[in-house]
Amino acid sequence: MLGARAWRFRGLLLPRAGPGLAASCRGSSSRDKDRRVTVGSSVPMPAGGKASQTNCTQSTPQKVPNRLINEKSPYLLQHAYNPVDWYPWGQEAFDKARKENKPIFLSVGYSTCHWCHMMEEESFQNEEIGRLLSEDFVSVKVDREERPDVDKVYMTFVQATSSGGGWPMSVWLTPNLQPFVGGTYFPPEDGLTRVGFRTVLIRIRDQWKQNKSTLLENSQRVTTALLARSEISMGDRQLPPSAATMNSRCFQQLDEGYDEEYGGFAEAPKFPTPVILSFLFSYWLSHRLTQDGSRAQQMALHTLKMMANGGIRDHVGQGFHRYSTDRQWHVPHFEKMLYDQAQLTVAYSQAYQISGDEFYSDVAKGILQYVTRNLSHRSGGFCSAEDADSPPERGMRPKEGAFYVWTVKEVQQLLPEPVPGATEPLTSGQLLTKHYGLTEAGNISPSQDPKGELQGQNVLTVRYSLELTAARFGLDVEAVRTLLNAGLEKLFQARKHRPKPHLDSKMLAAWNGLMVSGYAVTGAVLGQERLINYAINGAKFLKRHMFDVASGRLMRTCYAGSGGTVEHSNPPCWGFLEDYAFVVRGLLDLYEASQESAWLEWALRLQDTQDRLFWDSRGGGYFCSEAELGAGLPLRLKDDQDGAEPSANSVSAHNLLRLHGFTGHKDWMDKCVCLLTAFSERMRRVPVALPEMVRALSAHQQTLKQIVICGDPQAKDTKALLQCVHSIYIPNKVLILANGDPSSFLSRQLPFLSTLRRLEDRATAYVCENQACSMPITEPCELRKLLHQ
């Protein structure tokens, strides 16, 4: 790693204040005890004394908008009235920097980011700081969700030259877009252990004037080192590593970091990370008869149960918050992201397939209920996120979590009814208070609330099982369940009257693709056509609003307009690798759920376009962005980490395997092997960083099952066989409906389908592996036995 220590002999820009990035919106709590700043720099800076204090309190925003007023991004529009001469990312800003010989200040964030709001309020709305930014820099604002390529390039720099990363991200660039200083959140003023944003700006301005040649030289050196460090290529390797070895190492690394008591794989903060849970389920399936296999299943199911019982889940309105600030999954960072809902509904559906416990299917249905109600657009698309912050009451300053927290007094007033049959005087409010761990003083630790915004407030978190709560008050379990559900519904209705969190109504192709998967997989597993129809509407939205028929390309973004309309930026923002990978996955899942081959045909077209735009024919694997789209950026990267979202290369590896299973096209299998080989070194070094790719490696080396159902799609016996397949956890499969038509799309792709016949004119299943098919099966119970082998 290109750690900051590598540059220490050249001097650092600013004193460091500790190893973490506590103020960022990723990978750390927004309620840490101390807001610290980490700054990475490759340049010498004067040590200097403590900068003079300046009044950086919030100014009334100017009524004259800056040029961001012409943008569509909700994040950029939030900054349209800052007293800063902001530019969107683009040639106009770069030309100005070159012409006026000024450094670029790049600020990257997203519209529901708590600390992005803080930095705007404290610094970007400040008149004096606004003047510094406008006079001495070319200031550029980027929505990381619109331009993930820009975000990843400069986040790579920040992480390599400091000890972490997050948002808001603050990076200073040369006019040629090469970074030379980077950090995340900066407070406005100097403190004992932190340097204020104004001081940073003045020091960089002075260094640009006095030592520019040294800055440029060191910037080039850093860029060269980052290029070498970030290259992912097959090199001399011919084949990917052993799946058995990578599986074992990945499992061992997860096992070592597992939290036995609360589940999850870190102390705090804790993120859901569905890619890890998906890996553990796959590992269990291939190691079912071993102790490690049982352990993997237990780790995943326990983590999902603890998350669902914790405060990271919104027990009143459903859906999951972004992460937990503590080890217990109790106090969340309250924003809700579409990609979390999409992946978690799949994880809970898989947990239901594996365990048969309806607890997990209920959670999955709750997530989709939330998405349908809060994040769905009437066009069929899905909005990106809901904010963490909202005003406690109308006209008040927004506070984090205000929409979601409760006092005991509020609950008692809403639920005063006595509970009949209890062994002691008890109201519905007291029952709910006990079960969900509410206290008079509030159940949020002061250490998680440094600003005192949540004093006396409570986050609902399940403290007892229904059985224990029922026993405590001498009640029937079902009676307690009914009372609690009725109580939550009353809280939900009361919460409707609170000011709502800001909705980021931007719609991203990638996240909509994940959400199509979420509805399709859950609908198929639970046998609910209604959910599959939501997936179909989502796919229709993508084709109608985010696909350019002439070029075959996806668009990255579109936006909710007035009156339920959908708007686009001009020129359009074209899709990145993750848009193609996640949409192709969604379409493959939708085909298996709906058996409508049109979705499979579109998936093939999109994969062809993805290969044309992003494939690295020399080194293997896919670049994150088109060469033309990223022109001018110092790096063209391949995403190499499965984090809150899976890496697009990991998802692509799965897609290529599945597409080969659906079509028999050898080119896609060859590409999958090249991709896995290119990422070999990364997998060998840190398999736990790529659990989704390790899973793809296993699927490749174990070979996929082709499960073929021959029958009329509308017939009951066909549906019974299809539902049998959907009810079983089989991650490494393709499910094909052969309707007997030799001219159908799938029959043209896979000629062997025309040789498979219905037995006695009944719907018939075949399980095929390595060009060999099982005997015909007509009974769901027999198919279940075969698939469980």
NORWOPE-V820973 format. One record per helix or strand of 3 or more residues. SS is the DSSP state (@ for helix, = for strand). FROM is the first residue (numbers start at 1). LEN is the number of residues. If there is no record, write none. Layout:
ss=SS from=FROM len=LEN
ss=SS from=FROM len=LEN
//
This chain:
ss=@ from=4 len=7
ss== from=39 len=3
ss=@ from=67 len=4
ss=@ from=74 len=5
ss== from=86 len=3
ss=@ from=91 len=10
ss== from=103 len=7
ss=@ from=114 len=11
ss=@ from=127 len=10
ss== from=137 len=7
ss=@ from=148 len=14
ss== from=169 len=5
ss== from=179 len=5
ss=@ from=197 len=14
ss=@ from=212 len=19
ss=@ from=243 len=14
ss=@ from=274 len=13
ss=@ from=291 len=19
ss=@ from=338 len=18
ss=@ from=358 len=18
ss== from=389 len=3
ss== from=398 len=3
ss=@ from=408 len=7
ss=@ from=428 len=8
ss=@ from=446 len=3
ss=@ from=466 len=8
ss=@ from=477 len=19
ss== from=506 len=3
ss=@ from=509 len=18
ss=@ from=529 len=17
ss== from=553 len=3
ss== from=557 len=4
ss=@ from=562 len=3
ss=@ from=577 len=18
ss=@ from=597 len=18
ss=@ from=648 len=16
ss=@ from=666 len=13
ss=@ from=680 len=6
ss=@ from=687 len=16
ss== from=705 len=6
ss=@ from=716 len=11
ss== from=733 len=6
ss=@ from=745 len=5
ss=@ from=751 len=5
ss== from=764 len=6
ss=@ from=780 len=8
//
